[in-house]
Amino acid sequence: MPRFFQKAASVTLFAIMLWANPGFTRHALATSVQVLEDRLEHPWALAFLPENQGILITEKPGRLRLWTAQNGLSAPIKGVPEVFSRGQGGLLDIALHPDFARSRLVYLSYAEQGKDGKAGTTVGYGKLGQDLKTLENFRVIFRQEPKLSTGVHFGSRLVFDRQGYLFIALGENNQRPTSQHLDKLQGKIVRLWPDGRIPADNPFANVPNVRPEIWSYGHRNQQGAALNPWTGQLWTHEHGPRGGDEVNIPEPGKNYGWPVITHGINYSGTPIPEAAGTHAQGMEQPVYYWKVSPAISGMAFYDSPQFPAWKNSLFIGALAGERLIRLTVNGNKITAEENLLQERNERIRDVRVGPDGYVYVLTDASRGKLLKISP
């Protein structure tokens, strides 16, 4: 089969609005899509190396690859830790250290199996060799405890903020009540220093019987996180059950409700057993939610002058919804929703904005693609 990165061709697709919250603006804009690569096995996340050195891509079975316009897709990079590749588990997110140009540190999140066969999310880093072929001296800095997953709801996304803190957005391993248990790391966002140390000003750093890593809690299965470039705040999103996918701006020490409050129901159609409704005292409401779950994954703010039509946008991928969602952001509110790429019928796993101002997307398939998108 011809290599798409050698014969990439732009095609025009029209974005058709499938569904949006009532009263929100509907758009129909054209997008141009270029297929850069089509030989990725269930790619999960990507990161841009500086100075146009290429794009690092994780594949869920446990491989880290480098893609460049000159050479296409590399052989697997050596030095990646062994992963629990079962169900939703595997090699997951990737992030570069804020001072990557000096440190060359690459952070990975992945599912790791424990002694009893169950798994949890683990995060560590290694130094990317100058030859771009090896991840050296990989070191684990965080383990989700206890390990409770049989193969689902690992999360996870990694974000560095402007102060250099590392945020890790975690799933609840499909063990619903644990999201409310502050002695466990399921369904939490944690905040660490890049070397894994716990910041002294974390909201629960000095509270007995509470995990000091915790930043916020009451989350379900978080598969999107990004730093708002206009405010410096962390934004995340998470899968609801059947309905109730939501976007949050997690604040320190606050409770985001799962499973006590939710806008969703069980996949069987029955209510969530622990749910008291959509609101409860002391629990935060999402910034935005979907009544019908697109199954969201990946998140990227658009803050480039390259395409003015996308100014003040937040891009989110959809797996079951098989589309790229563009939300219009005004302060801490979302004022419009537009659906892109749905004519391609492809599951969108990750979305990032490149240094060139184009939007890059990974599709989740046994022959997953790297797409380059412009309006």
C-alpha positions in Angstrom: 0.0 0.0 0.0 1.4 3.4 -0.9 2.8 5.4 2.1 0.4 8.2 2.8 3.1 10.5 4.1 4.7 10.4 0.6 1.4 10.9 -1.2 -0.5 13.1 1.2 -3.4 14.9 -0.6 -5.7 17.5 0.8 -9.4 16.8 0.5 -12.3 19.1 1.4 -14.9 18.0 3.8 -18.0 19.8 5.0 -18.7 19.9 8.7 -22.4 19.0 9.4 -23.9 19.7 12.8 -25.2 16.5 14.3 -26.2 17.6 17.7 -25.6 20.4 20.2 -27.0 21.7 23.4 -30.2 23.6 22.8 -29.7 27.3 22.0 -26.1 27.0 20.9 -24.8 28.3 17.6 -24.6 25.8 14.8 -21.8 26.1 12.2 -21.1 24.5 8.8 -17.5 25.3 7.8 -15.2 23.5 5.4 -12.1 21.7 6.6 -9.0 20.5 4.7 -7.6 17.1 5.8 -4.2 15.7 4.9 -3.3 12.1 5.8 0.3 12.1 7.0 0.5 8.5 8.2 -1.9 5.5 8.2 0.2 2.6 9.7 -0.2 3.3 13.4 -1.7 0.6 15.7 -4.2 2.2 18.0 -2.3 5.5 18.5 -3.1 7.2 21.7 -1.2 10.5 22.0 1.3 12.8 20.3 3.8 15.4 21.2 5.8 17.8 18.9 9.6 17.9 19.2 11.1 21.4 19.0 13.0 22.6 15.9 10.9 20.6 13.5 12.5 17.3 14.6 9.2 15.4 14.3 6.2 14.1 16.2 6.4 11.5 19.0 3.4 9.1 18.9 2.4 6.5 21.5 0.7 3.3 20.3 -1.5 1.6 22.9 0.1 -1.9 22.6 3.3 -0.3 24.1 5.3 1.3 21.3 6.6 4.9 21.1 7.3 6.1 17.5 8.8 9.1 15.8 7.2 10.5 12.7 8.9 13.0 10.4 8.0 14.5 7.1 11.3 13.4 5.7 11.4 9.7 6.9 7.9 8.8 7.8 7.3 6.5 10.7 10.3 5.2 12.7 10.9 1.8 14.2 9.8 1.6 17.9 11.9 3.7 20.2 13.8 1.6 22.7 13.6 2.0 26.5 9.8 2.2 26.9 8.5 0.4 30.0 6.4 -2.7 29.8 2.7 -1.9 29.7 -0.5 -3.7 30.7 -2.0 -3.9 27.2 -5.5 -5.2 27.8 -8.9 -3.6 27.2 -8.4 0.2 27.5 -5.0 -0.3 29.0 -1.6 0.2 27.3 0.8 3.0 26.6 -1.3 6.2 26.9 -0.3 9.9 27.1 3.0 11.7 26.4 4.3 15.1 27.4 7.6 16.8 27.1 9.3 18.4 30.1 8.8 22.3 30.0 12.6 22.6 29.6 12.9 19.7 27.1 15.5 21.6 25.0 17.9 21.2 27.9 16.7 18.1 29.8 15.3 16.0 26.8 12.9 14.4 29.3 9.8 12.7 27.9 7.0 11.8 30.2 4.7 8.8 29.6 1.5 7.5 31.3 0.6 3.9 30.9 -1.3 1.0 32.5 0.8 -1.1 34.8 -0.2 -4.5 36.2 0.1 -5.3 39.9 0.9 -8.6 41.7 -2.8 -9.6 41.9 -3.3 -9.1 38.1 -5.2 -5.8 38.4 -3.8 -2.6 37.0 -3.5 1.1 37.5 -2.1 4.2 35.8 1.6 4.8 36.2 3.7 7.8 35.1 7.4 8.2 34.5 10.0 9.8 32.4 13.1 9.0 30.4 15.7 11.0 28.4 15.3 11.0 24.7 18.6 10.1 23.1 20.2 12.5 20.6 19.7 9.9 17.9 16.0 9.9 18.6 16.0 6.1 18.9 16.2 5.4 22.6 14.5 6.5 25.8 17.2 6.3 28.4 17.0 5.6 32.1 13.3 5.5 32.5 12.2 6.4 36.0 8.7 5.9 37.5 7.5 9.0 39.5 3.8 8.1 40.2 1.6 5.0 40.6 -2.1 5.0 41.0 -2.9 3.2 44.2 -4.5 0.8 44.9 -4.5 -1.0 41.6 -8.1 -1.8 40.9 -8.6 -2.0 37.1 -9.4 -5.1 35.2 -8.8 -3.3 31.9 -10.9 -0.1 31.9 -11.0 3.5 32.9 -7.3 4.4 33.3 -7.7 8.0 32.1 -5.1 9.5 31.6 -3.6 12.8 30.4 -0.5 14.8 31.4 -0.2 18.6 31.5 2.5 20.9 32.8 1.3 24.3 33.9 3.2 27.6 33.8 4.8 27.1 37.2 6.2 23.7 36.1 3.8 21.5 38.1 2.7 18.2 36.5 -1.0 17.4 36.5 -2.2 13.8 36.0 -5.8 13.3 35.1 -6.9 9.8 36.2 -9.8 7.4 35.7 -11.7 5.6 38.4 -11.0 2.1 37.1 -14.8 1.6 36.8 -14.9 1.4 40.6 -17.5 4.2 41.0 -17.4 4.9 44.8 -13.6 5.3 44.8 -13.9 8.7 43.1 -15.2 10.0 46.4 -12.6 8.2 48.6 -9.7 10.5 49.4 -7.5 7.7 50.5 -7.4 6.3 47.0 -6.2 7.8 43.7 -9.0 6.6 41.5 -11.1 9.3 39.8 -8.7 12.1 40.8 -6.5 14.8 39.4 -3.1 14.8 41.1 -0.4 17.6 41.1 3.3 16.8 41.4 6.6 18.4 40.8 8.3 17.0 37.7 10.4 14.7 39.7 7.4 13.2 41.5 7.7 15.2 44.8 4.4 16.4 46.3 3.9 20.2 46.4 3.6 21.5 50.0 0.6 23.6 49.0 -1.5 20.8 47.5 -5.0 21.2 49.0 -4.8 17.9 51.1 -1.0 17.9 51.7 -1.4 18.1 55.5 -4.8 16.3 56.0 -4.6 12.9 57.8 -5.7 9.8 55.9 -5.9 11.7 52.6 -3.6 11.2 49.6 -1.5 14.4 49.5 -1.1 14.1 45.7 -4.8 14.9 45.1 -5.7 18.2 43.5 -9.4 17.5 42.8 -11.7 14.5 43.0 -15.1 13.1 42.0 -14.0 12.4 38.4 -15.0 9.4 36.2 -12.7 8.5 33.3 -10.6 11.6 32.2 -9.2 11.4 28.7 -8.7 15.0 28.0 -6.6 17.8 29.6 -5.0 21.0 28.4 -3.8 24.3 29.8 -6.0 27.3 28.8 -3.5 29.6 27.1 -5.5 32.8 28.0 -6.0 32.1 31.7 -3.3 29.5 32.6 -5.9 27.3 34.1 -6.1 23.6 33.7 -9.2 22.3 31.8 -10.1 18.6 31.7 -12.9 16.5 30.3 -14.2 13.0 31.2 -16.4 10.3 29.9 -19.8 10.0 31.4 -21.6 6.7 31.4 -24.5 6.7 29.0 -24.7 10.5 28.6 -23.0 13.1 30.7 -19.6 13.5 29.1 -18.4 16.8 30.6 -15.8 19.5 30.5 -14.4 20.9 33.9 -12.1 23.5 35.2 -10.8 21.6 38.2 -10.0 23.8 41.2 -7.9 22.7 44.2 -9.7 20.5 46.8 -13.1 20.6 45.0 -15.4 17.7 44.3 -16.8 17.1 40.8 -19.4 14.7 41.9 -19.0 11.3 40.3 -20.9 9.1 41.0 -23.2 11.1 43.3 -24.2 13.6 40.6 -24.2 12.9 36.9 -26.0 13.9 33.8 -25.8 10.2 32.6 -27.3 6.8 33.3 -26.0 3.2 33.2 -25.3 1.7 29.7 -28.2 -0.7 30.5 -30.6 2.3 30.8 -30.9 2.1 34.6 -30.0 4.9 37.0 -26.5 5.1 38.5 -27.0 3.4 41.9 -25.2 6.1 43.9 -26.6 9.0 42.0 -28.7 11.6 43.8 -29.4 13.6 40.7 -27.6 16.2 38.7 -26.8 18.6 41.5 -25.8 18.3 45.2 -24.4 20.7 47.8 -20.6 20.9 47.9 -20.3 19.4 44.4 -19.3 21.3 41.3 -21.2 21.5 38.0 -19.3 21.0 34.7 -18.6 24.0 32.4 -20.2 22.0 29.6 -21.8 18.6 29.1 -23.4 16.4 26.4 -26.7 14.7 27.0 -25.7 12.2 24.4 -22.1 11.0 25.0 -19.7 11.5 22.0 -17.1 9.5 24.1 -14.6 12.3 24.2 -10.8 11.9 24.1 -8.0 14.4 23.6 -8.2 18.2 24.1 -6.4 21.2 22.6 -7.0 25.0 22.8 -6.4 26.9 19.6 -4.2 30.0 20.2 -2.4 30.5 16.9 -2.7 33.4 14.5 -2.5 30.9 11.6 -6.2 30.5 11.1 -8.3 33.4 12.5 -11.5 31.4 11.9 -10.5 29.1 14.8 -9.7 31.8 17.2 -10.8 31.1 20.8 -11.5 27.4 20.0 -11.2 24.3 22.1 -10.9 21.1 20.1 -12.0 17.7 21.5 -11.9 14.3 19.8 -14.9 11.9 19.8 -14.5 8.1 19.7 -18.1 6.7 19.5 -19.2 10.0 18.0 -16.5 9.7 15.3 -15.9 13.4 14.9 -13.7 16.3 15.9 -15.6 18.8 18.1 -14.8 22.5 18.0 -16.1 24.5 20.9 -16.0 28.3 21.0 -14.6 29.6 24.3 -15.5 32.9 25.9 -13.8 33.3 29.2 -14.8 30.2 31.3 -17.9 29.6 29.2 -18.5 27.6 26.0 -20.8 29.4 23.6 -20.9 27.3 20.5 -20.3 23.8 19.2 -19.3 22.7 15.7 -18.7 19.1 14.5 -15.9 18.3 12.0 -14.7 15.2 10.2 -17.8 13.1 10.9 -18.0 12.2 7.2 -14.7 10.2 7.7 -16.4 7.8 10.1 -13.2 7.5 12.2 -12.7 7.4 16.0 -10.7 10.5 17.1 -8.4 9.6 20.0 -6.1 12.7 20.4 -6.0 16.2 19.1 -3.1 18.8 19.4 -2.2 22.1 17.9 1.1 22.1 16.1 3.7 24.8 16.2 2.7 25.6 12.6 -0.9 26.4 13.7 -2.4 23.3 12.1 -4.5 20.9 14.1 -3.2 17.3 14.3 -5.4 14.4 15.0 -4.9 10.7 15.8 -7.5 8.1 14.8 -8.1 5.1 16.9 -7.9 2.0 14.7 -5.7 -1.0 14.0 -4.4 1.1 11.1 -4.7 4.4 12.8 -3.9 7.7 11.1 -2.1 10.9 11.8 -4.1 13.7 10.2 -3.2 17.4 9.6 -6.2 19.7 9.6 -6.9 23.3 8.6 -10.1 25.3 8.0 
